[in-house]
Amino acid sequence: MNEIATGMFFWLLKILGAYLALLVVLTFILSRWKKKSKQETEEISQSRQKRSKK
């Protein structure tokens, strides 16, 4: 019985580790995407300002 409990414990740890790794990767991707989106928005507004000054 103890072997089964130990096996289940390690199985749950593996699932939890995979879930946390996925969460970290998705958070990293999302933060980079937000930065890129914000930078593109700023570039668009700057180009509009340059056009309006001309």
C-alpha positions as CSV (number, residue, x, y, z in Angstrom):
1,M,0.0,0.0,0.0
2,N,2.9,2.4,0.8
3,E,4.4,1.8,-2.7
4,I,1.1,2.8,-4.3
5,A,0.8,5.9,-2.2
6,T,4.4,6.9,-3.0
7,G,3.8,6.3,-6.7
8,M,0.6,8.4,-6.7
9,F,2.5,11.2,-4.8
10,F,5.2,11.3,-7.4
11,W,2.6,11.2,-10.2
12,L,0.8,14.2,-8.7
13,L,4.1,16.0,-8.3
14,K,4.9,15.5,-11.9
15,I,1.5,16.8,-13.0
16,L,1.9,19.8,-10.7
17,G,5.3,20.5,-12.0
18,A,4.1,20.4,-15.6
19,Y,1.2,22.7,-14.8
20,L,3.5,25.2,-13.1
21,A,5.9,25.1,-16.0
22,L,3.1,25.7,-18.4
23,L,1.9,28.6,-16.3
24,V,5.3,30.2,-16.3
25,V,5.8,29.8,-20.0
26,L,2.4,31.2,-20.8
27,T,2.9,34.1,-18.5
28,F,6.3,34.8,-20.1
29,I,4.8,34.7,-23.6
30,L,1.8,36.9,-22.6
31,S,4.1,39.5,-21.1
32,R,6.3,39.6,-24.2
33,W,3.2,39.9,-26.4
34,K,1.8,42.8,-24.3
35,K,5.1,44.6,-24.5
36,K,5.2,44.1,-28.2
37,S,1.6,45.3,-28.6
38,K,2.2,48.3,-26.5
39,Q,5.4,49.2,-28.5
40,E,3.5,48.9,-31.8
41,T,0.7,51.1,-30.4
42,E,3.3,53.7,-29.5
43,E,4.9,53.5,-32.9
44,I,1.6,54.0,-34.6
45,S,0.8,57.1,-32.5
46,Q,4.2,58.6,-33.1
47,S,3.8,58.1,-36.9
48,R,0.4,59.7,-36.7
49,Q,1.9,62.7,-34.9
50,K,4.6,63.0,-37.5
51,R,2.0,63.0,-40.3
52,S,-0.2,65.6,-38.6
53,K,2.8,67.9,-38.1
54,K,3.6,67.9,-41.8
